[in-house]
Amino acid sequence: MPVPPKAKFRPQPMKGSKCAIKLMEKNGKSLTADASNVLELGASHDVLIVGAGLIGSAIAWLLSKSGCSVVLMDAGTFGGEASSSGAGMLAPGGEYREPSPAAQFAIESLAMYPAFVRQLEKESGVSIDYRNCGAIELAYDSEHWHALQARGVVQRNFGIPVHSLCPSSLNAVAPGLNSEGLFGALYYAKDACVAPADLLRSLRSLCDRGGVKILENSPVESIDAEHDRVTVRIAKQQITGRNLVLSAGSWSSLIPLSRSGAPTSIPTSVPVKGHLVGYQLPPGSLRPILRHGHHYVVQRRNGFTVAGSSEETCGFNRSVNLERIHEIRAEVSSFYTPLSTKEPTREWVGFRPGIEHQGPVISRVPGTKVWLAYGHYRNGILLTPATAHLVSDEILGYPKQIAGDWLRPDGYGRSREQRVGMS
């Protein structure tokens, strides 16, 4: 069931209001948590969040605004993996070619972005480089152009605005674009871009102000879920919460999860390595995102221009492959000529959080108070507002916007023995 067509980012109540999570005392009476009570690690918290990237920190922010006590933990540093490695494209037009619940979710998350950014800027005081820049998809042969036109027809029918551009007009829209041999181009007017580092700075500030306990360089060794609580083990200590969100990206399924001591399976997360190249160009020299095949160019407000990307399934190998860098540079220079005479100022890799089936998985593990929010692959930044609202709303008991098992594969959440019995 897709999210309603008019769904927007809805700021939660400010800190100081009562958390909607009902806590159970030993005598069975229910009461309401108050974030003004600072809890130590030995006590029980309202929500534990494993993974302090954009999605995990956005969920922590929303929950802390509703008065929940939140512990946000990460094996590395705050936003140190895929969230800070991404190019920052918010581009359903380049990602979704057929109608699906995932495509609708992405369209609605993009619609939330202006209000999401405004709220972050207003509350944190951090300026965020967000622009509704649009995107141009290029075709340099007739076969590719016919395929793009057919794709555009399908995308328009399920809610992605797109129209054709005349090749002769493109230099006015994107100076430096190589128009030689260009057969045609599609323009996605609503595609946008954002600087992930700005989002992370804003969310870090808001989590700190909201009383979120942030534990960095704290790898979670195991998670055990019972009916009314969840316990995580970090080094030699245990932390207990009434709810847990697992949003650790490519590392999510590597953390052993059990239900009352019995091992429980969840969708397998897969790291997909991508190379990116950064150039410093004059600010404002490129407005729209440019895409050709699997490669793209997107520019920040300060002129820093990101080109990408490659895809490799090679585990967590962090080395930069110079051959891949050369391939990216050659390809992007072929359609955006200013890069042909520029040397990169930065080359890096990141691990997109893939998943064993079409992702992401955003759902509650049956019979527990564990929510999964990972497998967003290339679209974690795009899907941050919608994912954060969906998960935080469900934890707080608000009416669902989307079915909780919308992308849950068969057998998920069952014990290993139960899965074997299904086969």
C-alpha positions as CSV (number, residue, x, y, z in Angstrom):
1,M,0.0,0.0,0.0
2,P,1.7,3.2,-1.1
3,V,1.9,6.3,1.0
4,P,-0.9,8.8,0.4
5,P,-0.2,11.1,-2.6
6,K,-0.2,14.3,-0.5
7,A,2.1,13.0,2.3
8,K,4.5,15.7,3.6
9,F,7.2,16.0,6.1
10,R,5.5,16.6,9.5
11,P,7.6,17.9,12.3
12,Q,7.1,16.1,15.6
13,P,6.3,17.9,18.9
14,M,9.2,19.7,20.5
15,K,11.2,18.2,23.3
16,G,9.5,18.5,26.7
17,S,6.3,16.9,25.5
18,K,5.5,13.4,26.7
19,C,6.8,10.3,24.8
20,A,3.9,8.3,23.5
21,I,5.7,5.0,24.2
22,K,3.9,3.3,27.1
23,L,6.2,1.9,29.8
24,M,5.2,-1.0,32.0
25,E,6.2,-0.9,35.7
26,K,6.6,-4.2,37.5
27,N,3.2,-3.8,39.0
28,G,1.7,-3.7,35.5
29,K,0.6,-0.1,35.6
30,S,1.4,2.0,32.5
31,L,3.0,5.4,32.6
32,T,4.6,7.8,30.1
33,A,8.3,8.4,29.5
34,D,9.6,11.9,30.0
35,A,12.9,12.8,28.3
36,S,13.7,15.2,31.1
37,N,14.8,12.2,33.2
38,V,18.3,11.4,32.1
39,L,18.9,7.6,32.1
40,E,22.2,5.9,32.6
41,L,23.4,3.1,30.4
42,G,22.5,0.6,33.0
43,A,18.9,1.7,33.0
44,S,16.2,1.0,30.3
45,H,15.8,3.5,27.5
46,D,12.8,4.1,25.3
47,V,14.6,3.5,22.0
48,L,18.0,2.1,21.0
49,I,19.2,2.9,17.5
50,V,22.1,0.9,15.9
51,G,23.7,2.9,13.1
52,A,24.3,6.6,13.3
53,G,24.0,7.5,9.7
54,L,21.4,9.9,8.2
55,I,18.5,7.5,8.7
56,G,19.4,6.5,12.2
57,S,20.1,10.0,13.3
58,A,16.9,11.4,11.7
59,I,14.9,8.8,13.6
60,A,16.7,9.7,16.8
61,W,15.9,13.4,16.3
62,L,12.2,12.8,15.7
63,L,11.9,10.5,18.7
64,S,13.8,12.8,21.0
65,K,11.5,15.7,19.9
66,S,8.6,13.6,21.2
67,G,10.3,13.2,24.6
68,C,11.7,9.7,24.2
69,S,15.0,8.7,25.7
70,V,17.2,7.6,22.9
71,V,20.6,5.9,22.6
72,L,22.2,6.2,19.2
73,M,25.2,3.9,18.7
74,D,27.7,3.3,15.8
75,A,30.7,1.0,15.3
76,G,32.5,4.0,13.8
77,T,31.8,7.7,13.9
78,F,28.6,9.7,13.4
79,G,27.7,9.6,9.7
80,G,31.1,8.2,8.9
81,E,30.1,5.6,6.2
82,A,27.6,5.7,3.3
83,S,25.9,8.9,4.5
84,S,29.0,11.0,4.2
85,S,30.3,9.2,1.1
86,G,27.2,9.8,-1.1
87,A,27.0,12.3,-3.9
88,G,23.7,13.7,-2.5
89,M,21.5,13.2,-5.5
90,L,17.7,13.1,-4.8
91,A,16.7,11.7,-8.1
92,P,13.8,9.2,-8.4
93,G,13.9,9.9,-12.1
94,G,17.3,8.2,-12.4
95,E,16.4,5.3,-10.1
96,Y,12.9,4.0,-10.7
97,R,11.9,2.9,-14.2
98,E,8.7,0.9,-13.3
99,P,5.9,1.6,-10.8
100,S,6.3,0.0,-7.4
101,P,5.8,0.7,-3.7
102,A,9.5,1.6,-3.5
103,A,9.1,4.1,-6.4
104,Q,6.1,5.7,-4.8
105,F,7.9,5.9,-1.4
106,A,10.8,7.6,-3.1
107,I,8.5,10.2,-4.8
108,E,6.9,11.0,-1.5
109,S,10.2,11.3,0.3
110,L,11.5,13.7,-2.3
111,A,8.3,15.8,-1.8
112,M,9.1,15.9,1.9
113,Y,12.6,17.3,1.4
114,P,11.9,21.1,1.3
115,A,10.1,21.0,4.6
116,F,12.6,18.5,6.1
117,V,15.5,20.9,5.2
118,R,13.6,24.0,6.5
119,Q,12.9,22.3,9.8
120,L,16.5,21.2,10.2
121,E,17.8,24.6,9.4
122,K,15.3,26.4,11.7
123,E,16.0,24.2,14.7
124,S,19.8,23.7,14.3
125,G,20.8,27.0,12.8
126,V,22.9,25.0,10.3
127,S,22.7,26.2,6.6
128,I,22.0,23.2,4.3
129,D,23.0,23.2,0.7
130,Y,19.8,21.8,-0.9
131,R,18.7,22.7,-4.4
132,N,15.9,21.8,-6.7
133,C,18.3,21.7,-9.6
134,G,16.7,19.2,-11.9
135,A,18.5,16.5,-13.9
136,I,19.2,15.9,-17.6
137,E,19.5,12.3,-18.9
138,L,21.6,12.2,-22.1
139,A,21.5,9.8,-25.1
140,Y,24.2,9.7,-27.7
141,D,22.8,7.0,-30.0
142,S,19.4,6.4,-31.4
143,E,18.8,3.1,-29.5
144,H,19.5,4.7,-26.2
145,W,17.3,7.7,-27.1
146,H,14.4,5.4,-28.0
147,A,14.8,3.5,-24.7
148,L,14.9,6.8,-22.8
149,Q,11.7,8.0,-24.5
150,A,9.9,4.8,-23.6
151,R,11.1,5.0,-20.0
152,G,9.9,8.6,-19.8
153,V,6.4,7.6,-20.8
154,V,6.2,4.9,-18.1
155,Q,7.6,7.3,-15.5
156,R,5.1,10.0,-16.2
157,N,2.3,7.6,-15.7
158,F,3.4,6.7,-12.2
159,G,4.1,10.3,-11.0
160,I,7.7,11.3,-12.1
161,P,7.5,14.6,-14.1
162,V,9.8,14.3,-17.2
163,H,9.8,15.8,-20.7
164,S,12.1,15.8,-23.7
165,L,14.7,18.6,-24.3
166,C,15.8,19.7,-27.7
167,P,19.6,19.1,-28.1
168,S,20.1,22.6,-29.5
169,S,18.8,24.2,-26.3
170,L,21.0,22.2,-23.9
171,N,24.1,24.5,-23.9
172,A,21.9,27.3,-22.5
173,V,20.8,25.0,-19.6
174,A,24.2,23.3,-19.0
175,P,27.1,25.2,-20.5
176,G,30.0,22.8,-21.2
177,L,27.7,19.9,-22.1
178,N,29.0,18.0,-25.2
179,S,26.3,18.2,-27.8
180,E,28.2,16.5,-30.5
181,G,26.4,13.3,-31.6
182,L,23.6,14.0,-29.0
183,F,20.4,12.4,-30.1
184,G,18.2,13.6,-27.3
185,A,17.7,14.3,-23.6
186,L,15.1,13.9,-20.9
187,Y,14.6,16.6,-18.2
188,Y,13.5,15.7,-14.7
189,A,12.4,18.9,-13.2
190,K,11.9,17.7,-9.7
191,D,15.2,15.9,-9.2
192,A,17.3,17.7,-6.6
193,C,20.6,17.5,-4.7
194,V,21.8,18.1,-1.1
195,A,25.1,18.2,0.6
196,P,25.1,15.2,3.0
197,A,27.7,16.7,5.3
198,D,25.3,19.6,6.0
199,L,22.5,17.3,6.9
200,L,24.8,15.4,9.2
201,R,26.0,18.5,11.0
202,S,22.4,19.7,11.5
203,L,21.2,16.3,12.8
204,R,24.3,15.9,15.1
205,S,23.5,19.3,16.6
206,L,19.8,18.5,17.1
207,C,20.5,15.0,18.6
208,D,23.0,16.6,21.1
209,R,20.5,19.3,22.0
210,G,17.7,16.7,22.3
211,G,19.5,14.6,24.9
212,V,20.2,11.7,22.6
213,K,23.1,9.7,24.0
214,I,25.5,9.1,21.1
215,L,28.0,6.2,21.4
216,E,30.7,6.3,18.7
217,N,33.3,3.6,18.0
218,S,31.0,1.2,19.8
219,P,30.4,-2.0,17.7
220,V,27.3,-3.9,18.7
221,E,28.2,-7.5,19.3
222,S,24.7,-8.9,19.5
223,I,21.0,-8.0,19.8
224,D,18.5,-10.1,21.8
225,A,14.8,-9.2,21.6
226,E,12.2,-10.3,24.1
227,H,8.5,-9.4,24.1
228,D,8.8,-6.2,25.9
229,R,12.5,-5.2,25.7
230,V,15.6,-5.4,23.6
231,T,19.2,-5.8,24.9
232,V,22.3,-5.0,23.0
233,R,25.8,-6.1,24.0
234,I,28.7,-3.6,23.4
235,A,32.1,-4.8,24.6
236,K,31.5,-5.9,28.2
237,Q,28.3,-4.0,28.9
238,Q,24.7,-4.4,28.1
239,I,22.2,-1.7,27.2
240,T,18.5,-2.3,27.4
241,G,15.7,-0.5,25.6
242,R,12.0,-1.0,25.0
243,N,12.4,-0.6,21.3
244,L,15.3,-0.9,18.8
245,V,16.0,0.3,15.3
246,L,18.6,-1.5,13.2
247,S,19.8,1.0,10.6
248,A,23.5,0.0,10.3
249,G,23.6,0.0,6.5
250,S,25.8,-2.6,4.9
251,W,26.7,-4.0,8.3
252,S,23.1,-4.6,9.5
253,S,22.7,-8.3,9.0
254,L,26.2,-9.0,10.3
255,I,25.0,-8.2,13.9
256,P,23.6,-11.5,15.4
257,L,19.9,-11.0,16.3
258,S,18.0,-13.4,18.5
259,R,14.5,-13.6,19.9
260,S,14.4,-14.8,23.5
261,G,17.8,-16.4,22.8
262,A,16.9,-18.2,19.6
263,P,18.8,-16.9,16.5
264,T,16.5,-15.0,14.1
265,S,17.2,-14.3,10.4
266,I,16.8,-11.0,8.8
267,P,17.4,-9.9,5.1
268,T,21.1,-10.1,4.3
269,S,22.8,-6.7,3.8
270,V,25.4,-6.5,1.1
271,P,28.1,-3.8,0.7
272,V,28.2,-2.5,-2.9
273,K,31.4,-0.5,-3.3
274,G,31.3,2.7,-5.4
275,H,34.1,5.0,-6.5
276,L,33.6,8.8,-6.7
277,V,35.7,11.7,-7.9
278,G,35.6,15.3,-6.8
279,Y,36.6,18.4,-8.7
280,Q,36.6,22.1,-7.7
281,L,34.9,24.2,-10.4
282,P,33.6,27.8,-10.3
283,P,30.4,28.0,-8.1
284,G,27.3,28.0,-10.3
285,S,29.0,26.7,-13.4
286,L,26.7,23.6,-13.5
287,R,23.1,23.8,-12.3
288,P,21.4,20.5,-13.3
289,I,22.5,17.0,-12.5
290,L,23.9,15.4,-15.7
291,R,23.5,11.6,-16.3
292,H,24.6,9.3,-19.0
293,G,24.2,5.6,-18.5
294,H,25.6,4.7,-15.1
295,H,27.6,7.9,-14.7
296,Y,26.7,11.3,-13.4
297,V,28.0,14.8,-12.5
298,V,26.4,16.9,-9.7
299,Q,27.7,20.2,-8.3
300,R,27.5,21.7,-4.8
301,R,26.7,25.3,-4.2
302,N,30.4,26.0,-3.5
303,G,31.5,24.6,-6.8
304,F,32.7,21.2,-5.5
305,T,31.6,18.8,-8.3
306,V,31.1,15.1,-7.8
307,A,31.4,12.5,-10.6
308,G,30.6,8.9,-10.3
309,S,30.3,6.0,-10.1
310,S,31.3,2.4,-10.2
311,E,29.6,-0.7,-8.6
312,E,31.5,-3.6,-7.2
313,T,30.6,-6.4,-4.8
314,C,34.0,-7.1,-3.2
315,G,33.2,-7.0,0.5
316,F,34.5,-4.2,2.7
317,N,37.6,-3.5,0.6
318,R,38.3,0.3,1.1
319,S,41.1,0.6,-1.4
320,V,40.7,3.1,-4.2
321,N,41.1,1.4,-7.6
322,L,42.9,3.8,-9.9
323,E,41.6,2.0,-13.0
324,R,38.0,2.6,-11.8
325,I,38.8,6.3,-11.2
326,H,40.3,6.6,-14.7
327,E,37.1,5.0,-16.2
328,I,34.9,7.5,-14.3
329,R,37.0,10.5,-15.4
330,A,37.0,9.4,-19.0
331,E,33.3,8.8,-19.1
332,V,32.1,12.0,-17.4
333,S,34.6,14.1,-19.5
334,S,33.0,12.7,-22.6
335,F,29.7,14.4,-21.9
336,Y,30.8,17.3,-19.6
337,T,33.8,18.8,-21.2
338,P,35.0,21.2,-18.4
339,L,36.2,18.1,-16.5
340,S,38.5,17.0,-19.4
341,T,41.1,19.6,-18.4
342,K,40.6,19.4,-14.6
343,E,42.5,17.3,-12.1
344,P,40.5,15.8,-9.3
345,T,40.8,17.3,-5.8
346,R,39.5,14.1,-4.1
347,E,39.0,10.4,-4.9
348,W,37.1,8.1,-2.5
349,V,34.9,5.1,-2.1
350,G,31.8,4.3,-0.2
351,F,29.7,1.2,0.6
352,R,26.1,1.4,-0.7
353,P,23.9,-0.8,1.6
354,G,22.5,-3.4,-0.8
355,I,20.2,-6.2,0.2
356,E,19.4,-9.8,-0.9
357,H,16.1,-8.7,-2.5
358,Q,14.7,-5.5,-3.9
359,G,15.1,-3.1,-1.0
360,P,14.9,-1.4,1.2
361,V,13.5,-3.3,4.1
362,I,11.5,-1.0,6.5
363,S,9.6,-3.2,8.9
364,R,9.2,-4.6,12.3
365,V,10.6,-8.0,13.1
366,P,7.5,-10.1,14.0
367,G,6.9,-10.7,17.7
368,T,9.5,-8.1,18.7
369,K,10.0,-4.4,19.2
370,V,12.8,-4.4,16.7
371,W,12.4,-2.3,13.6
372,L,14.6,-2.7,10.5
373,A,15.6,0.3,8.3
374,Y,18.3,-0.6,5.9
375,G,19.0,-1.8,2.4
376,H,18.4,1.6,0.8
377,Y,21.2,1.0,-1.7
378,R,21.8,4.2,-3.8
379,N,18.9,6.0,-2.2
380,G,19.5,6.3,1.5
381,I,19.9,10.1,1.4
382,L,16.8,10.4,-0.8
383,L,14.7,8.2,1.5
384,T,15.8,9.6,4.8
385,P,12.7,11.8,5.5
386,A,10.2,9.2,4.6
387,T,12.0,6.4,6.4
388,A,12.5,8.4,9.5
389,H,8.9,9.4,9.7
390,L,7.6,5.9,9.0
391,V,9.7,4.2,11.6
392,S,9.3,6.9,14.3
393,D,5.5,7.1,13.7
394,E,5.2,3.3,14.1
395,I,7.3,3.3,17.3
396,L,5.2,6.2,18.7
397,G,2.0,4.4,17.8
398,Y,0.7,6.8,15.2
399,P,-1.5,5.5,12.3
400,K,0.5,3.7,9.6
401,Q,1.1,5.5,6.3
402,I,2.4,2.4,4.6
403,A,2.1,-1.4,5.3
404,G,4.7,-2.5,7.8
405,D,5.6,-5.5,5.7
406,W,5.7,-3.6,2.3
407,L,9.0,-5.1,1.3
408,R,9.4,-8.0,3.7
409,P,10.6,-11.2,2.0
410,D,9.2,-14.6,2.8
411,G,10.6,-16.2,6.0
412,Y,11.9,-13.0,7.4
413,G,11.8,-12.7,11.1
414,R,11.6,-16.5,11.6
415,S,14.1,-18.6,13.4
416,R,16.6,-20.5,11.2
417,E,14.9,-23.8,12.0
418,Q,11.5,-22.3,10.8
419,R,13.1,-21.1,7.6
420,V,14.6,-24.5,6.9
421,G,11.1,-26.0,7.4
422,M,9.6,-23.7,4.8
423,S,12.0,-24.8,2.1
